[in-house]
Amino acid sequence: MFYLMILAVAASRFLPHPPNVACVAALGLFAGSYMSGRRAYLVPIAVMGFSDVVGQMLGIPGLGFYNLAAMAMVYLGMVSSVPIGRLLRNASGKSRLWKVPAASLAASTVFFAVSNFGLILAGWYPLTVAGFVACYVNAIPFFGFTIAGDLCFSAVIFGAWELSQVRFRATAVARV
């Protein structure tokens, strides 16, 4: 199941979409919530790695490895959604209804902070207070897209899983 989700999310990075609207962080939250062990951390890395390698080979703008420092921080920002997803493990029912959007907002915020720090490390902004302020202020519009994408895709991924579980339980009860 997760392998198919990884391929689907990686493929979605090739579809036209607004900047920073991606389902990688939502999948990281899901992996953190439903996968045990360190394998969950491989999910966002696999999605990003696969799509970036293909994007680099095909010369697709916005995909690939444009700067080591910036990309390392982007990957770190994506992987940070996994421990946030771990916090959702014990949530169920109505409490999960508000915790998934809260976790999604937390993942978006961590990604915003970490990935933009990568731009500073990459030398795109000076290592000064003014450089930090400029970097983060210029990134605010992208933050809005990140929040929208993470909330939407988290609702879709977690909602689809919960619906499939309800249907699976109903089928299992009907067989008894």
Contact map, one row per residue, 1 for C-alpha under 8 A:
11111000000000000000000000000000000000000000000000000000000000000000000000000000000000000000000000000000000000000000000000000000000000000000000000000000000000000000000000000000
11111100000000000000000000000000000000000010000000000000000000000000000000000000000000000000000000000000000000000000000000000000000000000000000000000000000000000000000000000000
11111110000000000000000000000000000000000000000000000000000000000000000000000000000000000000000000000000000000000000000000000000000000000000000000000000000000000000000000000000
11111111000000000000000000000000000000000000000000000000000000000000000000000000000000000000000000000000000000000000000000000000000000000000000000000000000000000000000000000000
11111111100000000000000000100000000000000000000000000000000000000000000000000000000000000000000000000000000000000000000000000000000000000000000000000000000000000000000000000000
01111111110000000000000000000000000000000011011000000000000000000000000000000000000000000000000000000000000000000000000000000000000000000000000000000000000000000000000000000000
00111111111000000000000000000000000000000000001000000000000000000000000000000000000000000000000000000000000000000000000000000000000000000000000000000000000000000000000000000000
00011111111100000000000000000000000000000000000000000000000000000000000000000000000000000000000000000000000000000000000000000000000000000000000000000000000000000000000000000000
00001111111110000000001100100000000000000000001000000000000000000000000000000000000000000000000000000000000000000000000000000000000000000000000000000000000000000000000000000000
00000111111111000000000100000000000000000000001101100000000000000000000000000000000000000000000000000000000000000000000000000000000000000000000000000000000000000000000000000000
00000011111111100000000000000000000000000000000000100000000000000000000000000000000000000000000000000000000000000000000000000000000000000000000000000000000000000000000000000000
00000001111111100000011000000000000000000000000000000000000000000000000000000000000000000000000000000000000000000000000000000000000000000000000000000000000000000000000000000000
00000000111111110000010000000000000000000000000000100000000000000000000000000000000000000000000000000000000000000000000000000000000000000000000000000000000000000000000000000000
00000000011111110000000000000000000000000000000000100000000000000000000000000000000000000000000000000000000000000000000000000000000000000000000000000000000000000000000000000000
00000000001111111000000000000000000000000000000000000000000000000000000000000000000000000000000000000000000000000000000000000000000000000000000000000000000000000000000000000000
00000000000011111100000000000000000000000000000000000000000000000000000000000000000000000000000000000000000000000000000000000000000000000000000000000000000000000000000000000000
00000000000000111110100000000000000000000000000000000000000000000000000000000000000000000000000000000000000000000000000000000000000000000000000000000000000000000000000000000000
00000000000000011111100000000000000000000000000000000000000000000000000000000000000000000000000000000000000000000000000000000000000000000000000010000000000000000000000000000000
00000000000000001111100000000000000000000000000000000000000000000000000000000000000000000000000000000000000000000000000000000000000000000000010010000000000000000000000000000000
00000000000000000111110000000000000000000000000000000000000000000000000000000000000000000000000000000000000000000000000000000000000000000000011011001000000000000000000000000000
00000000000000001111111000000000000000000000000000000000000000000000000000000000000000000000000000000000000000000000000000000000000000000000000011011100000000000000000000000000
00000000000110000001111110000000000000000000000000000000000000000000000000000000000000000000000000000000000000000000000000000000000000000000000001001100100000000000000000000000
00000000100100000000111111100000000000000000000000000000000000000000000000000000000000000000000000000000000000000000000000000000000000000000000000001100110000000000000000000000
00000000110000000000011111110000000000000001001100000000000000000000000000000100000000000000000000000000000000000000000000000000000000000000000000000000000000000000000000000000
00000000000000000000011111111000000000000001000000000000000000000000000000000110100000000000000000000001001100000000000000000000000000000000000000000100000000000000000000000000
00000000000000000000001111111100000000000000000000000000000000000000000000000000100000000000000000000001000000000000000000000000000000000000000000000110110010000000000000000000
00001000100000000000001111111110000000000011000000000000000000000000000000000000000000000000000000000000000000000000000000000000000000000000000000000000010010000000000000000000
00000000000000000000000111111111000000011011000000000000000000000000000000000111110010000000000000000000000000000000000000000000000000000000000000000000000000000000000000000000
00000000000000000000000011111111100000000000000000000000000000000000000000000000111111000000000000000011001000000000000000000000000000000000000000000000010000000000000000000000
00000000000000000000000001111111111000000000000000000000000000000000000000000000010010000000000000000000000000000000000000000000000000000000000000000000010011000000000000000000
00000000000000000000000000111111111000011010000000000000000000000000000000000000010010000000000000000000000000000000000000000000000000000000000000000000000000000000000000000000
00000000000000000000000000011111111100011000000000000000000000000000000000000000111111001000000000000000000000000000000000000000000000000000000000000000000000000000000000000000
00000000000000000000000000001111111000000000000000000000000000000000000000000000010011111000000000000000000000000000000000000000000000000000000000000000000000000000000000000000
00000000000000000000000000000111111100000000000000000000000000000000000000000000000001001000000000000000000000000000000000000000000000000000000000000000000000000000000000000000
00000000000000000000000000000111111110110000000000000000000000000000000000000000000000000000000000000000000000000000000000000000000000000000000000000000000000000000000000000000
00000000000000000000000000000001011111110000000000000000000000000000000000000000000000000000000000000000000000000000000000000000000000000000000000000000000000000000000000000000
00000000000000000000000000000000001111110000000000000000000000000000000000000000000000000000000000000000000000000000000000000000000000000000000000000000000000000000000000000000
00000000000000000000000000000000000111111100000000000000000000000000000000000000000000000000000000000000000000000000000000000000000000000000000000000000000000000000000000000000
00000000000000000000000000000000001111111110000000000000000000000000000000000000000000000000000000000000000000000000000000000000000000000000000000000000000000000000000000000000
00000000000000000000000000010011001111111110000000000000000000000000000000000000010000000000000000000000000000000000000000000000000000000000000000000000000000000000000000000000
00000000000000000000000000010011000001111111100000000000000000000000000000000010010000000000000000000000000000000000000000000000000000000000000000000000000000000000000000000000
00000000000000000000000000000000000001111111110000000000000000000000000000000000000000000000000000000000000000000000000000000000000000000000000000000000000000000000000000000000
01000100000000000000000000110010000000111111111000000000000000000000000000000000000000000000000000000000000000000000000000000000000000000000000000000000000000000000000000000000
00000100000000000000000110110000000000001111111100000000000000000000000000100110000000000000000000000000000000000000000000000000000000000000000000000000000000000000000000000000
00000000000000000000000000000000000000001111111110000000000000000000000000100110000000000000000000000000000000000000000000000000000000000000000000000000000000000000000000000000
00000100000000000000000000000000000000000111111111000000000000000000000000000000000000000000000000000000000000000000000000000000000000000000000000000000000000000000000000000000
00000110110000000000000100000000000000000011111111100000000000000000000000000000000000000000000000000000000000000000000000000000000000000000000000000000000000000000000000000000
00000000010000000000000100000000000000000001111111110000000000000000000000100000000000000000000000000000000000000000000000000000000000000000000000000000000000000000000000000000
00000000000000000000000000000000000000000000111111111000000000000000000000000000000000000000000000000000000000000000000000000000000000000000000000000000000000000000000000000000
00000000010000000000000000000000000000000000011111111100000000000000000000000000000000000000000000000000000000000000000000000000000000000000000000000000000000000000000000000000
00000000011011000000000000000000000000000000001111111110000000110000000000000000000000000000000000000000000000000000000000000000000000000000000000000000000000000000000000000000
00000000000000000000000000000000000000000000000111111111000000111000000000000000000000000000000000000000000000000000000000000000000000000000000000000000000000000000000000000000
00000000000000000000000000000000000000000000000011111111100000011000000000000000000000000000000000000000000000000000000000000000000000000000000000000000000000000000000000000000
00000000000000000000000000000000000000000000000001111111110000010000000000000000000000000000000000000000000000000000000000000000000000000000000000000000000000000000000000000000
00000000000000000000000000000000000000000000000000111111111110110000000000000000000000000000000000000000000000000000000000000000000000000000000000000000000000000000000000000000
00000000000000000000000000000000000000000000000000011111111100111000000000000000000000000000000000000000000000000000000000000000000000000000000000000000000000000000000000000000
00000000000000000000000000000000000000000000000000001111111100010000000000000000000000000000000000000000000000000000000000000000000000000000000000000000000000000000000000000000
00000000000000000000000000000000000000000000000000000111111100000000000000000000000000000000000000000000000000000000000000000000000000000000000000000000000000000000000000000000
00000000000000000000000000000000000000000000000000000011111110110000000000000000000000000000000000000000000000000000000000000000000000000000000000000000000000000000000000000000
00000000000000000000000000000000000000000000000000000011111111110000000000000000000000000000000000000000000000000000000000000000000000000000000000000000000000000000000000000000
00000000000000000000000000000000000000000000000000000010001111110000000000000000000000000000000000000000000000000000000000000000000000000000000000000000000000000000000000000000
00000000000000000000000000000000000000000000000000000000000111110000000000000000000000000000000000000000000000000000000000000000000000000000000000000000000000000000000000000000
00000000000000000000000000000000000000000000000000110011001111111000000000000000000000000000000000000000000000000000000000000000000000000000000000000000000000000000000000000000
00000000000000000000000000000000000000000000000000111111101111111100000000000000000000000000000000000000000000000000000000000000000000000000000000000000000000000000000000000000
00000000000000000000000000000000000000000000000000011001000000111111001000000000000000000000000000000000000000000000000000000000000000000000000000000000000000000000000000000000
00000000000000000000000000000000000000000000000000000000000000011111011000000000000000000000000000000000000000000000000000000000000000000000000000000000000000000000000000000000
00000000000000000000000000000000000000000000000000000000000000001111111000000000000000000000000000000000000000000000000001000000000000000000000000000000000000000000000000000000
00000000000000000000000000000000000000000000000000000000000000001111111100000000000000000000000000000000000000000000000001000000000000000000000000000000000000000000000000000000
00000000000000000000000000000000000000000000000000000000000000000011111110000000000000000000000000000000000000000000011011000000000000000000000000000000000000000000000000000000
00000000000000000000000000000000000000000000000000000000000000000111111111000000000000000000000000000000000000000010011011000000000000000000000000000000000000000000000000000000
00000000000000000000000000000000000000000000000000000000000000001111111111100000000000000000000000000000000000000000010000000000000000000000000000000000000000000000000000000000
00000000000000000000000000000000000000000000000000000000000000000001111111110000000000000000000000000000000000000000010000000000000000000000000000000000000000000000000000000000
00000000000000000000000000000000000000000000000000000000000000000000111111111000000000000000000000000000000000000111110000000000000000000000000000000000000000000000000000000000
00000000000000000000000000000000000000000000000000000000000000000000011111111100000000000000000000000000000000100110010000000000000000000000000000000000000000000000000000000000
00000000000000000000000000000000000000000001100100000000000000000000001111111110000000000000000000000000000000000000000000000000000000000000000000000000000000000000000000000000
00000000000000000000000000000000000000000000000000000000000000000000000111111111000000000000000000000000000000000110000000000000000000000000000000000000000000000000000000000000
00000000000000000000000000000000000000000000000000000000000000000000000011111111100000000000000000000000000001110110000000000000000000000000000000000000000000000000000000000000
00000000000000000000000110010000000000000001100000000000000000000000000001111111100000000000000000000000000000100000000000000000000000000000000000000000000000000000000000000000
00000000000000000000000010010000000000001001100000000000000000000000000000111111110000000000000000000000000000000000000000000000000000000000000000000000000000000000000000000000
00000000000000000000000000010000000000000000000000000000000000000000000000011111111100000000000000000000001001100000000000000000000000000000000000000000000000000000000000000000
00000000000000000000000011011001000000000000000000000000000000000000000000001111111110000000000000000000001000000000000000000000000000000000000000000000000000000000000000000000
00000000000000000000000000011111100000011000000000000000000000000000000000000011111111000000000000000000000000000000000000000000000000000000000000000000000000000000000000000000
00000000000000000000000000001001000000000000000000000000000000000000000000000001111111100000000000000000000000000000000000000000000000000000000000000000000000000000000000000000
00000000000000000000000000001001000000000000000000000000000000000000000000000001111111110000000000000010011000000000000000000000000000000000000000000000000000000000000000000000
00000000000000000000000000011111100000000000000000000000000000000000000000000000111111111000000000000010000000000000000000000000000000000000000000000000000000000000000000000000
00000000000000000000000000001001110000000000000000000000000000000000000000000000011111111000000000000000000000000000000000000000000000000000000000000000000000000000000000000000
00000000000000000000000000000000100000000000000000000000000000000000000000000000001111111110000000000000000000000000000000000000000000000000000000000000000000000000000000000000
00000000000000000000000000000000100000000000000000000000000000000000000000000000000111111110000100110010000000000000000000000000000000000000000000000000000000000000000000000000
00000000000000000000000000000001110000000000000000000000000000000000000000000000000011111110000000000000000000000000000000000000000000000000000000000000000000000000000000000000
00000000000000000000000000000000000000000000000000000000000000000000000000000000000000111111000000000000000000000000000000000000000000000000000000000000000000000000000000000000
00000000000000000000000000000000000000000000000000000000000000000000000000000000000000111111101100100000000000000000000000000000000000000000000000000000000000000000000000000000
00000000000000000000000000000000000000000000000000000000000000000000000000000000000000000111111100000000000000000000000000000000000000000000000000000000000000000000000000000000
00000000000000000000000000000000000000000000000000000000000000000000000000000000000000000011111110000000000000000000000000000000000000000000000000000000000000000000000000000000
00000000000000000000000000000000000000000000000000000000000000000000000000000000000000000001111111000000000000000000000000000000000000000000000000000000000000000000000000000000
00000000000000000000000000000000000000000000000000000000000000000000000000000000000000000011111111100000000000000000000000000000000000000000000000000000000000000000000000000000
00000000000000000000000000000000000000000000000000000000000000000000000000000000000000010011111111110000000000000000000000000000000000000000000000000000000000000000000000000000
00000000000000000000000000000000000000000000000000000000000000000000000000000000000000000000111111111000000000000000000000000000000000000000000000000000000000000000000000000000
00000000000000000000000000000000000000000000000000000000000000000000000000000000000000000000011111111100000000000000000000000000000000000000000000000000000000000000000000000000
00000000000000000000000000000000000000000000000000000000000000000000000000000000000000010010001111111110000000000000000000000000000000000000000000000000000000000000000000000000
00000000000000000000000000000000000000000000000000000000000000000000000000000000000000010000000111111111000000000000000000000000000000000000000000000000011001000000000000000000
00000000000000000000000000000000000000000000000000000000000000000000000000000000000000000000000011111111100000000000000000000000000000000000000000000010011000000000000000000000
00000000000000000000000000000000000000000000000000000000000000000000000000000000000000000000000001111111110000000000000000000000000000000000000000000000000000000000000000000000
00000000000000000000000000001000000000000000000000000000000000000000000000000000000110010000000000111111111000000000000000000000000000000000000000000000000000000000000000000000
00000000000000000000000011001000000000000000000000000000000000000000000000000000000000000000000000011111111100000000000000000000000000000000000000100110010000000000000000000000
00000000000000000000000000000000000000000000000000000000000000000000000000000000000000000000000000001111111110000000000000000000000000000000000000100110000000000000000000000000
00000000000000000000000000000000000000000000000000000000000000000000000000000000000100000000000000000111111111000000000000000000000000000000000000000000000000000000000000000000
00000000000000000000000010001000000000000000000000000000000000000000000000000001100100000000000000000011111111100000000000000000000000000000000000000000000000000000000000000000
00000000000000000000000010000000000000000000000000000000000000000000000000000000000000000000000000000001111111110000000000000000000000000000001001100100000000000000000000000000
00000000000000000000000000000000000000000000000000000000000000000000000000000000000000000000000000000000111111111000000000000000000000000000001000000000000000000000000000000000
00000000000000000000000000000000000000000000000000000000000000000000000000001001000000000000000000000000011111111100000000000000000000000000000000000000000000000000000000000000
00000000000000000000000000000000000000000000000000000000000000000000000001001101000000000000000000000000001111111110000000000000000000000000000000000000000000000000000000000000
00000000000000000000000000000000000000000000000000000000000000000000000000001000000000000000000000000000000111111111000000000000000000000010001000000000000000000000000000000000
00000000000000000000000000000000000000000000000000000000000000000000000000000000000000000000000000000000000011111111100000000000000000010000000000000000000000000000000000000000
00000000000000000000000000000000000000000000000000000000000000000000000011011000000000000000000000000000000001111111110000000000000000000000000000000000000000000000000000000000
00000000000000000000000000000000000000000000000000000000000000000000010011011000000000000000000000000000000000111111111000000000000000000000000000000000000000000000000000000000
00000000000000000000000000000000000000000000000000000000000000000000000010000000000000000000000000000000000000011111111100000000000000110010000000000000000000000000000000000000
00000000000000000000000000000000000000000000000000000000000000000000000010000000000000000000000000000000000000001111111110000000000000000000000000000000000000000000000000000000
00000000000000000000000000000000000000000000000000000000000000000000111111000000000000000000000000000000000000000111111111000000000000000000000000000000000000000000000000000000
00000000000000000000000000000000000000000000000000000000000000000000110000000000000000000000000000000000000000000011111111111000000000100000000000000000000000000000000000000000
00000000000000000000000000000000000000000000000000000000000000000000000000000000000000000000000000000000000000000001111111111110001100100000000000000000000000000000000000000000
00000000000000000000000000000000000000000000000000000000000000000000110000000000000000000000000000000000000000000000111111110010000000000000000000000000000000000000000000000000
00000000000000000000000000000000000000000000000000000000000000000011110000000000000000000000000000000000000000000000011111111000000000000000000000000000000000000000000000000000
00000000000000000000000000000000000000000000000000000000000000000000000000000000000000000000000000000000000000000000001111111110000000000000000000000000000000000000000000000000
00000000000000000000000000000000000000000000000000000000000000000000000000000000000000000000000000000000000000000000001111111100000000000000000000000000000000000000000000000000
00000000000000000000000000000000000000000000000000000000000000000000000000000000000000000000000000000000000000000000001101111110001101100000000000000000000000000000000000000000
00000000000000000000000000000000000000000000000000000000000000000000000000000000000000000000000000000000000000000000000100111111011100000000000000000000000000000000000000000000
00000000000000000000000000000000000000000000000000000000000000000000000000000000000000000000000000000000000000000000000110101111101100000000000000000000000000000000000000000000
00000000000000000000000000000000000000000000000000000000000000000000000000000000000000000000000000000000000000000000000000000111111100000000000000000000000000000000000000000000
00000000000000000000000000000000000000000000000000000000000000000000000000000000000000000000000000000000000000000000000000000011111110000000000000000000000000000000000000000000
00000000000000000000000000000000000000000000000000000000000000000000000000000000000000000000000000000000000000000000000000000101111111000000000000000000000000000000000000000000
00000000000000000000000000000000000000000000000000000000000000000000000000000000000000000000000000000000000000000000000100001111111111100000000000000000000000000000000000000000
00000000000000000000000000000000000000000000000000000000000000000000000000000000000000000000000000000000000000000000000100001111111111110000000000000000000000000000000000000000
00000000000000000000000000000000000000000000000000000000000000000000000000000000000000000000000000000000000000000000000000000000111111111000000000000000000000000000000000000000
00000000000000000000000000000000000000000000000000000000000000000000000000000000000000000000000000000000000000000000000000001000011111111100000000000000000000000000000000000000
00000000000000000000000000000000000000000000000000000000000000000000000000000000000000000000000000000000000000000001001100001000001111111110000000000000000000000000000000000000
00000000000000000000000000000000000000000000000000000000000000000000000000000000000000000000000000000000000000001001000000000000000111111111000000000000000000000000000000000000
00000000000000000000000000000000000000000000000000000000000000000000000000000000000000000000000000000000000000000000000000000000000011111111000000000000000000000000000000000000
00000000000000000000000000000000000000000000000000000000000000000000000000000000000000000000000000000000000000000000000000000000000001111111100000000000000000000000000000000000
00000000000000000000000000000000000000000000000000000000000000000000000000000000000000000000000000000000000000010001000000000000000000111111111000000000000000000000000000000000
00000000000000000000000000000000000000000000000000000000000000000000000000000000000000000000000000000000000000000000000000000000000000011111111100000000000000000000000000000000
00000000000000000000000000000000000000000000000000000000000000000000000000000000000000000000000000000000000000000000000000000000000000000111111110000000000000000000000000000000
00000000000000000011000000000000000000000000000000000000000000000000000000000000000000000000000000000000000000000000000000000000000000000011111111000000000000000000000000000000
00000000000000000001000000000000000000000000000000000000000000000000000000000000000000000000000000000000000110010000000000000000000000000011111111100000000000000000000000000000
00000000000000000000000000000000000000000000000000000000000000000000000000000000000000000000000000000000000000000000000000000000000000000001111111110000000000000000000000000000
00000000000000000111100000000000000000000000000000000000000000000000000000000000000000000000000000000000000000000000000000000000000000000000111111111000000000000000000000000000
00000000000000000001110000000000000000000000000000000000000000000000000000000000000000000000000000000000000100000000000000000000000000000000011111111100000000000000000000000000
00000000000000000000000000000000000000000000000000000000000000000000000000000000000000000000000000000001100100000000000000000000000000000000001111111110000000000000000000000000
00000000000000000000100000000000000000000000000000000000000000000000000000000000000000000000000000000000000000000000000000000000000000000000000111111111000000000000000000000000
00000000000000000001111000000000000000000000000000000000000000000000000000000000000000000000000000000000000000000000000000000000000000000000000011111111100000000000000000000000
00000000000000000000111011000000000000000000000000000000000000000000000000000000000000000000000000000001100100000000000000000000000000000000000001111111110000000000000000000000
00000000000000000000000001000000000000000000000000000000000000000000000000000000000000000000000000001001100000000000000000000000000000000000000000111111111000000000000000000000
00000000000000000000000000000000000000000000000000000000000000000000000000000000000000000000000000000000000000000000000000000000000000000000000000011111111100000000000000000000
00000000000000000000011001000000000000000000000000000000000000000000000000000000000000000000000000000000000000000000000000000000000000000000000000001111111110000000000000000000
00000000000000000000001001101100000000000000000000000000000000000000000000000000000000000000000000011001000000000000000000000000000000000000000000000111111111100000000000000000
00000000000000000000000000000000000000000000000000000000000000000000000000000000000000000000000000011000000000000000000000000000000000000000000000000011111111100000000000000000
00000000000000000000000000000000000000000000000000000000000000000000000000000000000000000000000000000000000000000000000000000000000000000000000000000001111111110000000000000000
00000000000000000000000001100100000000000000000000000000000000000000000000000000000000000000000000000000000000000000000000000000000000000000000000000000111111111000000000000000
00000000000000000000000000000100000000000000000000000000000000000000000000000000000000000000000000010000000000000000000000000000000000000000000000000000011111111100000000000000
00000000000000000000000000000000000000000000000000000000000000000000000000000000000000000000000000000000000000000000000000000000000000000000000000000000011111111110000000000000
00000000000000000000000000000000000000000000000000000000000000000000000000000000000000000000000000000000000000000000000000000000000000000000000000000000000111111111000000000000
00000000000000000000000000000000000000000000000000000000000000000000000000000000000000000000000000000000000000000000000000000000000000000000000000000000000011111111100000000000
00000000000000000000000000000000000000000000000000000000000000000000000000000000000000000000000000000000000000000000000000000000000000000000000000000000000001111111110000000000
00000000000000000000000000000000000000000000000000000000000000000000000000000000000000000000000000000000000000000000000000000000000000000000000000000000000000111111111000000000
00000000000000000000000000000000000000000000000000000000000000000000000000000000000000000000000000000000000000000000000000000000000000000000000000000000000000011111111100000000
00000000000000000000000000000000000000000000000000000000000000000000000000000000000000000000000000000000000000000000000000000000000000000000000000000000000000001111111110000000
00000000000000000000000000000000000000000000000000000000000000000000000000000000000000000000000000000000000000000000000000000000000000000000000000000000000000000111111111000000
00000000000000000000000000000000000000000000000000000000000000000000000000000000000000000000000000000000000000000000000000000000000000000000000000000000000000000011111111100000
00000000000000000000000000000000000000000000000000000000000000000000000000000000000000000000000000000000000000000000000000000000000000000000000000000000000000000001111111110000
00000000000000000000000000000000000000000000000000000000000000000000000000000000000000000000000000000000000000000000000000000000000000000000000000000000000000000000111111111000
00000000000000000000000000000000000000000000000000000000000000000000000000000000000000000000000000000000000000000000000000000000000000000000000000000000000000000000011111111100
00000000000000000000000000000000000000000000000000000000000000000000000000000000000000000000000000000000000000000000000000000000000000000000000000000000000000000000001111111110
00000000000000000000000000000000000000000000000000000000000000000000000000000000000000000000000000000000000000000000000000000000000000000000000000000000000000000000000111111111
00000000000000000000000000000000000000000000000000000000000000000000000000000000000000000000000000000000000000000000000000000000000000000000000000000000000000000000000011111111
00000000000000000000000000000000000000000000000000000000000000000000000000000000000000000000000000000000000000000000000000000000000000000000000000000000000000000000000001111111
00000000000000000000000000000000000000000000000000000000000000000000000000000000000000000000000000000000000000000000000000000000000000000000000000000000000000000000000000111111
00000000000000000000000000000000000000000000000000000000000000000000000000000000000000000000000000000000000000000000000000000000000000000000000000000000000000000000000000011111
